[in-house]
Amino acid sequence: MKSKREVPGSPLANGECKMSAARNGKLARPFEMPRSREPLDSPADSASESTSPDARWAPALGRIRSLVAAPVPESAFLDGVIRMVVDVLGVPHGKILALESSAPWLTVKAGVGWKPGTVGHARVSLGSRSQAGLTLRMGSAVVCPDLARTRRFAGATLLRKHGVVSTASAVIGASERPYGVMSVHTTRRHDFTPAEIQFLSQAAQLVSAGISARRSWPSGIDRLYHGVRASDS
């Protein structure tokens, strides 16, 4: 009988929130945290046994790959990706958070379903009291099926203001030098499946590829793009 693998770590709110061991379809080394009496479950242990997101959502991943290579600036690229992810997963909220240099927070760079003024301005704590901060610290996906029962994420004020119940997040980029976090949220209880987490993680890594590509662009290409768009309108 197959035994359940234990992942070392501290408890996440009475077992309600879980760290996924799957990243890009592979097992990620869990972030070492102080051991606790309560186990940290891994909802993606059975990911290899579930439907692969490449089979179910290959068209969506293909469209995201097309955006990676598309000659559009970073803001338009991020907006396009998060809209596709939200549409494919059928969730009302999604966002892409970016690390700010030398600052203890992440900034919402793109998003769907948020109140006006959120994108480009809202900040999320980098500490492990926020799900995004914990996702970066763990270096793998984090799933929270019931935010109301989660003591750990006391800093999730943005999510609670929007009535978020269930949430899932994945790291964008290498865990050693990440760009930020991609997360999706529902306003009703939703148990994210291993396949959904794999899809989210793959989409997050495509965002990383798109950011890297844009940072290698010649200077001024964004201004050129906006100039072309203005002349077309």
C-alpha positions in Angstrom: 0.0 0.0 0.0 1.4 3.3 -1.0 2.2 5.5 2.0 1.6 9.2 2.1 4.8 11.2 1.7 5.3 13.8 4.5 6.6 17.2 3.5 8.7 18.9 6.3 7.3 22.2 7.3 5.1 24.2 9.7 1.3 23.8 9.8 -0.9 25.9 7.6 -4.0 26.8 9.4 -5.3 23.5 10.8 -4.3 21.7 7.6 -6.6 23.9 5.5 -3.8 25.4 3.4 -1.4 23.1 1.7 1.9 23.3 -0.1 2.1 21.7 -3.5 5.1 19.5 -4.3 4.6 19.8 -8.0 6.3 22.6 -10.0 6.5 22.5 -13.8 5.3 18.9 -13.6 8.2 17.9 -11.4 8.7 17.5 -7.7 10.2 20.6 -6.1 12.4 20.4 -3.0 10.3 21.7 -0.2 11.5 24.8 1.7 12.9 23.8 5.1 10.9 25.3 7.9 10.8 24.4 11.6 9.1 21.1 12.2 5.7 21.0 13.8 3.4 18.5 15.4 0.9 19.1 12.6 1.8 17.6 9.1 1.9 19.8 6.0 -0.1 18.0 3.4 0.8 18.0 -0.2 -2.2 18.0 -2.6 -0.1 17.5 -5.7 1.5 14.2 -4.6 -0.9 12.5 -7.0 -0.3 15.0 -9.8 1.5 12.4 -11.9 -1.6 10.2 -11.6 -4.1 12.9 -12.7 -4.9 14.4 -16.1 -1.9 16.4 -17.4 -2.7 20.0 -18.0 -0.8 19.7 -21.3 -3.5 17.4 -22.5 -6.5 19.3 -21.2 -5.2 22.8 -21.6 -2.7 22.6 -24.4 -4.4 25.2 -26.5 -4.3 27.7 -23.6 -0.7 27.1 -22.9 0.0 27.4 -26.7 -1.7 30.9 -26.7 0.4 31.9 -23.7 3.6 30.8 -25.5 2.5 32.9 -28.4 2.2 35.9 -26.1 5.7 35.2 -24.8 7.1 35.8 -28.3 4.7 38.5 -29.2 6.1 42.0 -29.7 4.1 43.6 -26.9 5.4 45.4 -23.8 5.5 43.8 -20.4 2.3 45.3 -19.1 0.2 44.1 -22.1 1.9 40.7 -21.9 1.1 40.2 -18.2 -2.5 41.4 -18.7 -3.0 38.9 -21.6 -1.6 36.0 -19.6 -3.6 36.5 -16.4 -6.8 36.9 -18.5 -6.2 33.6 -20.2 -5.4 31.8 -16.9 -8.6 33.2 -15.2 -10.7 32.3 -18.2 -9.3 28.7 -18.5 -9.7 28.0 -14.8 -13.1 29.6 -14.6 -12.3 31.8 -11.6 -13.4 35.4 -10.9 -10.1 36.7 -9.7 -6.4 36.4 -10.7 -3.3 38.5 -10.4 0.4 38.7 -11.1 2.6 40.1 -8.3 6.1 41.3 -8.8 8.9 41.7 -6.3 10.1 45.3 -5.8 13.8 45.7 -5.4 14.8 46.3 -1.7 11.2 46.5 -0.6 9.3 44.1 1.8 6.3 43.8 -0.5 5.1 42.7 -3.9 3.1 44.9 -6.3 0.0 43.9 -8.3 1.2 44.3 -11.9 -1.7 42.7 -13.7 -5.1 41.3 -12.6 -8.7 40.4 -13.3 -11.7 41.0 -11.0 -10.2 43.6 -8.7 -11.6 47.0 -7.7 -10.4 50.0 -9.6 -7.0 51.2 -8.5 -5.8 47.8 -7.4 -3.6 46.9 -10.4 -0.4 48.9 -10.4 -0.9 50.2 -6.9 -1.9 47.5 -4.4 0.9 45.9 -2.4 1.1 42.5 -0.7 3.4 41.7 2.2 6.5 39.7 1.4 6.4 38.0 4.8 5.0 34.5 5.3 1.8 36.0 6.8 0.7 36.5 3.2 0.1 33.6 0.8 2.3 35.2 -1.9 5.1 35.7 0.6 4.8 32.1 1.8 4.8 30.9 -1.9 8.1 32.6 -2.5 9.6 31.2 0.7 8.4 27.7 0.0 9.5 27.9 -3.7 6.5 25.9 -4.8 2.7 26.3 -5.2 0.5 26.9 -2.2 -3.2 26.1 -2.0 -5.7 27.5 0.5 -9.2 26.0 0.1 -10.8 28.1 2.9 -9.3 31.5 3.7 -11.7 32.1 6.5 -10.3 29.2 8.5 -6.7 30.3 7.9 -5.0 31.9 10.9 -1.7 32.1 9.1 -2.6 34.5 6.4 -3.6 37.4 8.7 -2.3 39.9 6.2 -4.6 38.8 3.3 -6.6 42.0 3.5 -6.9 42.5 -0.3 -8.4 39.0 -0.7 -10.8 39.4 2.2 -12.0 42.8 0.9 -13.0 41.0 -2.3 -14.7 38.1 -0.6 -12.1 35.5 -1.6 -12.7 32.0 -0.2 -10.3 29.7 -2.0 -6.9 30.6 -3.5 -3.9 29.0 -5.2 -0.5 30.6 -6.0 2.6 29.6 -7.9 6.1 31.1 -8.2 7.1 33.0 -11.3 10.7 32.2 -12.1 13.5 30.3 -10.4 13.0 30.0 -6.6 16.5 31.5 -6.2 15.7 34.7 -8.1 12.0 34.8 -8.7 10.1 37.5 -10.5 7.1 37.2 -8.3 3.9 35.2 -7.9 0.8 34.3 -10.0 -2.4 33.6 -8.0 -6.0 32.7 -8.7 -9.0 33.1 -6.4 -12.6 32.1 -6.1 -15.4 33.6 -4.0 -16.9 30.1 -3.4 -15.2 27.1 -1.9 -13.0 25.4 -4.6 -10.7 22.5 -4.1 -8.0 23.1 -6.7 -7.0 19.8 -8.3 -3.4 18.7 -8.9 -3.9 19.3 -12.7 -5.1 22.8 -12.1 -2.0 23.6 -9.9 0.2 22.1 -12.6 -1.4 24.4 -15.2 -1.0 27.4 -13.0 2.6 26.6 -12.4 3.3 26.1 -16.1 1.6 29.4 -16.9 3.7 31.1 -14.2 6.9 29.8 -15.8 5.8 31.0 -19.2 5.4 34.4 -17.6 9.0 34.1 -16.4 10.2 33.3 -19.9 8.2 36.3 -21.3 9.8 38.7 -18.7 13.3 37.4 -19.5 12.7 37.9 -23.2 11.5 41.5 -22.7 14.4 42.4 -20.6 16.7 41.4 -23.5 14.8 43.7 -25.9 16.7 46.8 -27.2 15.9 49.9 -25.3 13.1 52.0 -26.7 11.1 49.1 -28.1 8.2 49.8 -25.7 8.0 53.4 -27.0 8.1 52.1 -30.6 5.2 49.7 -29.9 3.1 52.5 -28.3 3.9 54.8 -31.2 2.7 52.2 -33.7 -0.5 51.6 -31.7 -1.2 55.3 -31.6 -0.8 55.6 -35.3 -3.2 52.7 -35.9 -5.9 54.2 -33.8 
